[in-house]
Each structure stands twice: as C-alpha cells, then as structure tokens.
C-alpha cells in the first residue's frame, strides 16, 4: 500500500516567514539607525543621514499593515482561483 501525503491548497509558510523577517528588519534597523544618529553630533552629515534613514524605516512601518493585508488577499484570491479554475483548461467552452 502506498501512502501519499496531501499538499495543502496554499502554502502560508512563505508569507509568514516574509512578514516575520520584514518586521525584524524594520525594528532592528530602526533601533540601530537611531543609535548611530544619537552617537553623532547634531546637524552632522552622519547624524542627518541616520535620522533620514530612520524616518524612512518608520514610514515603511506605517505601510506594514497594508502589506500584510495585500499578502492575505493574494492568498484568498489564489484559493478562489484554485477552487473555480482547472489546471488542464477543461473548463473552457468551445464555440
């Protein structure tokens, strides 16, 4: 008797790992940039650059919710397409 493992309809592992990695990069990156900014003198080139980069990461963090929503919507759309469409093209009507 041969056992076959069923594959899940959609693999959420890539989406989950991507979201976790992006969250870690944003939080640690912002912390490092703020520490670099605080170790330099005010209005120095390094101070301004680190401050601008930290503001950029903070702006990315504001869009993080939307990125997660788009990822979940992509998973839902892929489930819908898998449910109503066939891979072999047999659902196409010939006229």
C-alpha positions as a Markdown table, in Angstrom:
| # | Residue | x | y | z |
|---|---|---|---|---|
| 1 | Unk | 0.0 | 0.0 | 0.0 |
| 2 | Unk | 1.4 | 3.4 | -1.0 |
| 3 | Unk | 0.7 | 6.4 | 1.2 |
| 4 | Unk | 0.5 | 9.8 | -0.4 |
| 5 | Unk | 0.8 | 13.0 | 1.5 |
| 6 | Unk | -1.8 | 15.6 | 0.6 |
| 7 | Unk | -0.5 | 19.0 | -0.2 |
| 8 | Unk | -2.2 | 22.0 | 1.3 |
| 9 | Unk | -4.1 | 24.2 | -1.1 |
| 10 | Unk | -1.9 | 27.2 | -0.4 |
| 11 | Unk | 1.4 | 27.2 | 1.5 |
| 12 | Unk | 1.3 | 30.0 | 4.0 |
| 13 | Unk | 4.9 | 29.4 | 5.1 |
| 14 | Unk | 6.5 | 31.8 | 2.7 |
| 15 | Unk | 4.0 | 34.6 | 3.6 |
| 16 | Unk | 4.5 | 34.1 | 7.3 |
| 17 | Unk | 8.3 | 34.0 | 7.1 |
| 18 | Unk | 8.4 | 37.0 | 4.9 |
| 19 | Unk | 6.2 | 39.0 | 7.3 |
| 20 | Unk | 8.4 | 38.0 | 10.3 |
| 21 | Unk | 11.6 | 38.8 | 8.5 |
| 22 | Unk | 10.3 | 42.2 | 7.4 |
| 23 | Unk | 9.2 | 43.0 | 10.9 |
| 24 | Unk | 12.5 | 42.0 | 12.4 |
| 25 | Unk | 14.5 | 44.1 | 9.8 |
| 26 | Unk | 12.4 | 47.2 | 10.4 |
| 27 | Unk | 12.5 | 47.0 | 14.2 |
| 28 | Unk | 16.2 | 46.2 | 14.5 |
| 29 | Unk | 17.2 | 48.5 | 11.6 |
| 30 | Unk | 15.4 | 51.5 | 13.2 |
| 31 | Unk | 17.0 | 50.8 | 16.5 |
| 32 | Unk | 20.5 | 50.6 | 15.0 |
| 33 | Unk | 19.9 | 53.8 | 13.0 |
| 34 | Unk | 18.7 | 55.7 | 16.0 |
| 35 | Unk | 21.7 | 54.6 | 18.0 |
| 36 | Unk | 24.0 | 55.7 | 15.2 |
| 37 | Unk | 22.2 | 59.0 | 15.0 |
| 38 | Unk | 22.5 | 59.6 | 18.7 |
| 39 | Unk | 26.2 | 58.9 | 18.8 |
| 40 | Unk | 27.0 | 61.7 | 16.2 |
| 41 | Unk | 26.8 | 65.5 | 16.7 |
| 42 | Unk | 23.7 | 67.3 | 15.8 |
| 43 | Unk | 23.4 | 68.5 | 12.1 |
| 44 | Unk | 26.5 | 66.5 | 11.1 |
| 45 | Unk | 26.2 | 64.6 | 7.8 |
| 46 | Unk | 26.2 | 61.2 | 9.6 |
| 47 | Unk | 23.5 | 62.5 | 12.0 |
| 48 | Unk | 21.3 | 63.7 | 9.2 |
| 49 | Unk | 21.8 | 60.6 | 7.2 |
| 50 | Unk | 21.0 | 58.2 | 10.0 |
| 51 | Unk | 18.0 | 60.3 | 11.0 |
| 52 | Unk | 16.6 | 60.3 | 7.5 |
| 53 | Unk | 17.1 | 56.6 | 7.2 |
| 54 | Unk | 15.3 | 56.0 | 10.5 |
| 55 | Unk | 12.4 | 58.2 | 9.3 |
| 56 | Unk | 12.3 | 56.1 | 6.1 |
| 57 | Unk | 12.1 | 52.9 | 8.0 |
| 58 | Unk | 9.4 | 54.4 | 10.2 |
| 59 | Unk | 7.4 | 55.3 | 7.1 |
| 60 | Unk | 7.8 | 51.7 | 5.9 |
| 61 | Unk | 6.5 | 50.5 | 9.2 |
| 62 | Unk | 3.4 | 52.6 | 8.6 |
| 63 | Unk | 2.7 | 50.7 | 5.4 |
| 64 | Unk | 3.4 | 47.3 | 7.0 |
| 65 | Unk | -0.3 | 46.7 | 7.8 |
| 66 | Unk | -1.2 | 47.3 | 4.2 |
| 67 | Unk | 1.5 | 44.9 | 3.0 |
| 68 | Unk | 0.1 | 42.2 | 5.3 |
| 69 | Unk | -3.5 | 42.8 | 4.0 |
| 70 | Unk | -2.3 | 42.6 | 0.4 |
| 71 | Unk | -0.5 | 39.3 | 1.2 |
| 72 | Unk | -3.6 | 37.8 | 2.8 |
| 73 | Unk | -5.7 | 39.0 | -0.1 |
| 74 | Unk | -3.3 | 37.3 | -2.5 |
| 75 | Unk | -3.7 | 34.0 | -0.6 |
| 76 | Unk | -7.5 | 34.3 | -0.7 |
| 77 | Unk | -7.5 | 35.1 | -4.4 |
| 78 | Unk | -5.3 | 32.1 | -5.1 |
| 79 | Unk | -7.7 | 29.9 | -3.1 |
| 80 | Unk | -10.6 | 31.2 | -5.2 |
| 81 | Unk | -8.8 | 30.7 | -8.5 |
| 82 | Unk | -7.8 | 27.2 | -7.4 |
| 83 | Unk | -11.4 | 26.4 | -6.5 |
| 84 | Unk | -13.0 | 27.7 | -9.7 |
| 85 | Unk | -10.4 | 27.2 | -12.3 |
| 86 | Unk | -8.9 | 23.9 | -13.5 |
| 87 | Unk | -5.2 | 23.4 | -14.4 |
| 88 | Unk | -5.9 | 21.4 | -17.6 |
| 89 | Unk | -8.1 | 24.1 | -19.2 |
| 90 | Unk | -11.2 | 21.7 | -19.3 |
| 91 | Unk | -13.5 | 24.5 | -18.1 |
| 92 | Unk | -13.1 | 26.5 | -21.3 |
| 93 | Unk | -16.1 | 26.3 | -23.6 |
| 94 | Unk | -15.7 | 25.7 | -27.3 |
| 95 | Unk | -18.0 | 27.5 | -29.7 |
